[in-house]
């Protein structure tokens, strides 16, 4: 499998503090069946989390070397989880943001309370510049939990949606789990990711439990689509496939 959302780089955001912890996370990934992981440290404008793509890439090179030295069969690719901001399009064009594995996809994190006014214009601006939006765990946004019909508007705007595996396990609470299930049942989810932060509380080892839930909810083929085929398409810079959509 391929994980498109992971805070595996040490000492850069709220992920692991040490390289040892990152290596423990890497072992969790391989045990869960992953072979590629996109490192997505937070980028929040106006905060200490405004790392340059060059720094992220250098950290990825260092981590890959450490993983190789330990004989772990896992490859890390560079990315970012970018907090929703009106200047994302401009930041992308000026090279200040790292897209997922250097492709056209940018992982955008919505606020946990509500989407900002003008979010449709923001999405249009980003997409019109030639980028593709992958919206990180929208099921954790309180506004969507209160008004799940907004998911249809988000997808109609051209964005793709990425849900966290553990959202389906109730790890973020009942309301998040309810929205995640609603999104999956209605075909709004395009990718599943771990959003790993450590090797104890939020890690790839939890996927095996979530897989059973997802397969029961949407079937094995759709679970495979969201966890393997669509993440692969992101790395190939191809449009994503919706559940129930023909792959021909």
Secondary structure, DSSP 4 states (H G I P E B T S, - for coil): -EEEEE--STTSSSS-SSHHHHHHHHHHHHHHT--EEEEEEEE-TTSS----HHHHHHHHHHHHHHHHHTT---EEEEEEEEEP-TTHHHHHHTT-S--GGGSSEEEEEPPSS-PPTTHHHHHHHHHHTT-EEEEETGGG-HHHHH-TTHHHHHHHTT-EEEEEGGGGGTTT-HHHHHHHHHHHHTT---EEE--B--SSSSSGGGHHHHHHHHHHHH-HHHHHIIIIIHHHHHHTT-PPPPTT----
